[in-house]
Amino acid sequence: MNRPHVICHMMTSLDGKIDGDYMNTEEAQSLYLKYVEIQESYNPKAWMCGRVTMEGNFAFGEKVEFKGGITLAVPRTDFIADAHAERYVIAVDPKGKLRWTQNTIPTSFQLKVESHIVVVITEAVADEYLTYLRDLGISYIFGGKDQLDLHEVLRKINTLLGVQEMMLDGGAYLNGTFLNEGLVDELSLLITPTADGDTSTQALFAKPDSLVKQPAARFTLREVRKLESNGIYLNYAINR
Ligand SMILES: NC(=O)c1ccc[n+]([C@@H]2O[C@H](COP(=O)([O-])OP(=O)(O)OC[C@H]3O[C@@H](n4cnc5c(N)ncnc54)[C@H](OP(=O)(O)O)[C@@H]3O)[C@@H](O)[C@H]2O)c1
């Protein structure tokens, strides 16, 4: 397989939601530490999140506009600033909206190994944005002309970064696209003993409307573990 093994690692409420008020409960906060511990137990070479998660948690740069447009003066070739990082964080940001301040995400209570930032963009981003990423020493990979081809993205993550195993940490549309494209291999799921019935929040997988729906994915249960705070850990392999 010329792509990494993909483990979708997520935490949900009992009603299958990945976000919402339940995240502020004592149970969810305690189980979030377990979520981090399980993620670290994989010692992943790479972990991937969507643009919204990155914007909310890690990409706090000044919201400068890039007005230079697309002149193709900067070639649309992948740029790897650090080919030997111990760990990579892969930010899916097709339109180049994220504004960064540095080229790594430092260690914290939720990240045990500093992670070099790799952005997945499309060729439709402004030339100036590419220069901006290069100046910061941030790596970038082209995932398509104006739409992402996740098969190609995974192939590049494997060949350019040497990643054999990747954690996919959502959100819903990213997970849903991977699932729909047959690119999820394993599901690693913590369930918190909470529910809020909020219809405005996202569930574990959401297929973007632009994709043709594939038959429902089916999984084989490999592990069930009772956790503290009345949580459950489930591990599934996807059926091929
Ligand atoms: N409970 C958990 O375990 C958990 C874990 C991670 C995240 N979350 C939650 O999930 C929410 C959002 O997550 P997210 O930003 O990581 O991911 P997301 O909602 O799946 O995607 C957010 C953005 O990423 C880009 N994107 C994702 N998939 C794409 C695709 N297939 N093709 C093109 N663009 C794609 C798009 O950016 P543009 O809009 O710029 O085009 C999209 O709007 C957050 O509220 C976060 O708190 C929960």
The ligand as an SDF file (V2000), in Angstrom:
LIG
                    3D

 48 52  0  0  0  0  0  0  0  0999 V2000
  -14.4860   15.2840   19.3220 N   0  0  0  0  0  0  0  0  0  0  0  0
  -13.3730   15.1120   18.6720 C   0  0  0  0  0  0  0  0  0  0  0  0
  -12.7030   14.0770   18.8370 O   0  0  0  0  0  0  0  0  0  0  0  0
  -12.9040   16.1550   17.6840 C   0  0  0  0  0  0  0  0  0  0  0  0
  -11.6780   16.0140   17.0550 C   0  0  0  0  0  0  0  0  0  0  0  0
  -11.3070   16.9590   16.1150 C   0  0  0  0  0  0  0  0  0  0  0  0
  -12.1440   18.0210   15.8030 C   0  0  0  0  0  0  0  0  0  0  0  0
  -13.3230   18.1440   16.4520 N   0  0  0  0  0  0  0  0  0  0  0  0
  -14.2400   19.2810   16.1190 C   0  0  0  0  0  0  0  0  0  0  0  0
  -14.5300   19.2680   14.7280 O   0  0  0  0  0  0  0  0  0  0  0  0
  -14.8360   20.5900   14.3010 C   0  0  0  0  0  0  0  0  0  0  0  0
  -14.2760   20.9600   12.9320 C   0  0  0  0  0  0  0  0  0  0  0  0
  -13.2240   20.1480   12.5800 O   0  0  0  0  0  0  0  0  0  0  0  0
  -12.1360   20.3600   11.4260 P   0  0  0  0  0  0  0  0  0  0  0  0
  -11.8530   21.7500   11.0920 O   0  0  0  0  0  0  0  0  0  0  0  0
  -10.9550   19.5850   11.8910 O   0  0  0  0  0  0  0  0  0  0  0  0
  -12.6820   19.5910   10.1860 O   0  0  0  0  0  0  0  0  0  0  0  0
  -13.9640   19.6870    9.2520 P   0  0  0  0  0  0  0  0  0  0  0  0
  -15.0980   20.3550    9.9350 O   0  0  0  0  0  0  0  0  0  0  0  0
  -14.1690   18.3270    8.7380 O   0  0  0  0  0  0  0  0  0  0  0  0
  -13.4290   20.5720    8.0620 O   0  0  0  0  0  0  0  0  0  0  0  0
  -13.2090   21.9090    8.2630 C   0  0  0  0  0  0  0  0  0  0  0  0
  -12.5990   22.5440    7.0470 C   0  0  0  0  0  0  0  0  0  0  0  0
  -11.4550   21.8390    6.5650 O   0  0  0  0  0  0  0  0  0  0  0  0
  -11.4830   21.8560    5.1600 C   0  0  0  0  0  0  0  0  0  0  0  0
  -11.8350   20.4930    4.6900 N   0  0  0  0  0  0  0  0  0  0  0  0
  -12.1000   19.4230    5.4270 C   0  0  0  0  0  0  0  0  0  0  0  0
  -12.3430   18.3490    4.6350 N   0  0  0  0  0  0  0  0  0  0  0  0
  -12.2300   18.7440    3.3850 C   0  0  0  0  0  0  0  0  0  0  0  0
  -12.3600   18.1090    2.1430 C   0  0  0  0  0  0  0  0  0  0  0  0
  -12.6410   16.8200    2.0380 N   0  0  0  0  0  0  0  0  0  0  0  0
  -12.2020   18.8150    1.0360 N   0  0  0  0  0  0  0  0  0  0  0  0
  -11.9220   20.1100    1.1330 C   0  0  0  0  0  0  0  0  0  0  0  0
  -11.7690   20.7770    2.2980 N   0  0  0  0  0  0  0  0  0  0  0  0
  -11.9170   20.0990    3.4070 C   0  0  0  0  0  0  0  0  0  0  0  0
  -12.5420   22.8530    4.7670 C   0  0  0  0  0  0  0  0  0  0  0  0
  -11.9370   24.1280    4.8350 O   0  0  0  0  0  0  0  0  0  0  0  0
  -12.5340   25.4160    4.1020 P   0  0  0  0  0  0  0  0  0  0  0  0
  -13.8000   25.7210    4.7720 O   0  0  0  0  0  0  0  0  0  0  0  0
  -11.4870   26.4350    4.3410 O   0  0  0  0  0  0  0  0  0  0  0  0
  -12.6940   25.0580    2.6630 O   0  0  0  0  0  0  0  0  0  0  0  0
  -13.5220   22.6330    5.8800 C   0  0  0  0  0  0  0  0  0  0  0  0
  -14.4210   23.6920    6.0810 O   0  0  0  0  0  0  0  0  0  0  0  0
  -14.2860   21.5160   15.3550 C   0  0  0  0  0  0  0  0  0  0  0  0
  -15.3810   22.1420   15.9520 O   0  0  0  0  0  0  0  0  0  0  0  0
  -13.5800   20.6140   16.3430 C   0  0  0  0  0  0  0  0  0  0  0  0
  -13.7530   21.0190   17.6840 O   0  0  0  0  0  0  0  0  0  0  0  0
  -13.7250   17.2360   17.3690 C   0  0  0  0  0  0  0  0  0  0  0  0
  1  2  1  0
  2  3  2  0
  2  4  1  0
  4  5  1  0
  4 48  2  0
  5  6  2  0
  6  7  1  0
  7  8  2  0
  8  9  1  0
  8 48  1  0
  9 10  1  0
  9 46  1  0
 10 11  1  0
 11 12  1  0
 11 44  1  0
 12 13  1  0
 13 14  1  0
 14 15  2  0
 14 16  1  0
 14 17  1  0
 17 18  1  0
 18 19  2  0
 18 20  1  0
 18 21  1  0
 21 22  1  0
 22 23  1  0
 23 24  1  0
 23 42  1  0
 24 25  1  0
 25 26  1  0
 25 36  1  0
 26 27  1  0
 26 35  1  0
 27 28  2  0
 28 29  1  0
 29 30  1  0
 29 35  2  0
 30 31  1  0
 30 32  2  0
 32 33  1  0
 33 34  2  0
 34 35  1  0
 36 37  1  0
 36 42  1  0
 37 38  1  0
 38 39  2  0
 38 40  1  0
 38 41  1  0
 42 43  1  0
 44 45  1  0
 44 46  1  0
 46 47  1  0
M  CHG  2   8   1  16  -1
M  END
$$$$
